[in-house]
Amino acid sequence: IGSKYANPEIGRRNLETLVAATLEATLLQPPKPATKPFLLAAAELSQYSMAAYRKLVYETPGFTEYFFDSTPIREIAELNIGSRPASRKALQGIEDLRAIPWGFGWGQSRITLPGWYGFGSAVQAFLDADAAQGEAGRKKALALLQKMHRQWPFFRTLLSNMDMVLAKSDLALGSRYASLVGDARLRKKVFTQIEAEWQRTAEALALITGEPQRLANNAALARSIRHRFPYIDPLHHLQVELVRRYRAGQTDERVRTGIHIAINGIAAALRNTG
């Protein structure tokens, strides 16, 4: 609320955006419902994507340890915010985490994994399924995805949100957080999978939208990110170092406070907390 309405000029702009969106949603003709081929393709993508996501999160040995070590999730849980604890149980398990701490942890480490992981593999599998019919089959499948992007607002919004989340990710900073994982073999195995899927997803988006650059159709957000993010890069490096010290036993109040200030600063700049 503060970031959108504390300043009169920015508040007016956000209010105008809200009113315009309300008028557009209520006065314009509603979009046509998705066609059956669109829905079938979306269902197929969903299955492929879920399989890739679960393969990483639930079927990769040591992934839980990687997540808890490479993100400041334990430190986030100590923040005096929210009405409920970060985890439903006192155990360290992915299944017991609530959705917001899960997303928050990946955002802080600049991987933003829940917003995009699995899409690249899904598109690849979708195209490969039709590649059995030759190159013509693959081109036909890609043409369908491109048509869905042009004509189906739901799919276009989904890809737009994914584009935004990818633009806010930073694998170089993510690798700094990965250095907090003590098991070098586990660190390399999981981060390599994440990095490969990021590349697949970026390539899939470019294939479907025709835009190789992030936020090509949202110049205002691209400019905002370009101006904001250089200020939080040092916060990330500081947070990693403070978390390393805190977990090594330097639990004095200054270290703990520094971690929490970094968490707040990064969250404010990213504007996606989970």
HELIX and SHEET records of a PDB file:
HELIX    1   1 GLY A    2  TYR A    5  1                                   4    
HELIX    2   2 PRO A    8  LEU A   27  1                                  20    
HELIX    3   3 LYS A   36  VAL A   57  1                                  22    
HELIX    4   4 PHE A   63  SER A   70  1                                   8    
HELIX    5   5 ILE A   73  ALA A   77  1                                   5    
HELIX    6   6 ILE A   94  ASP A   96  5                                   3    
HELIX    7   7 ALA A   99  GLN A  108  1                                  10    
HELIX    8   8 LEU A  113  GLY A  115  5                                   3    
HELIX    9   9 PHE A  119  ALA A  131  1                                  13    
HELIX   10  10 GLU A  135  GLN A  151  1                                  17    
HELIX   11  11 PRO A  153  LYS A  168  1                                  16    
HELIX   12  12 LEU A  171  ALA A  178  1                                   8    
HELIX   13  13 ALA A  184  THR A  209  1                                  26    
HELIX   14  14 ALA A  219  ARG A  247  1                                  29    
HELIX   15  15 GLU A  253  LEU A  270  1                                  18    
END                                                                             
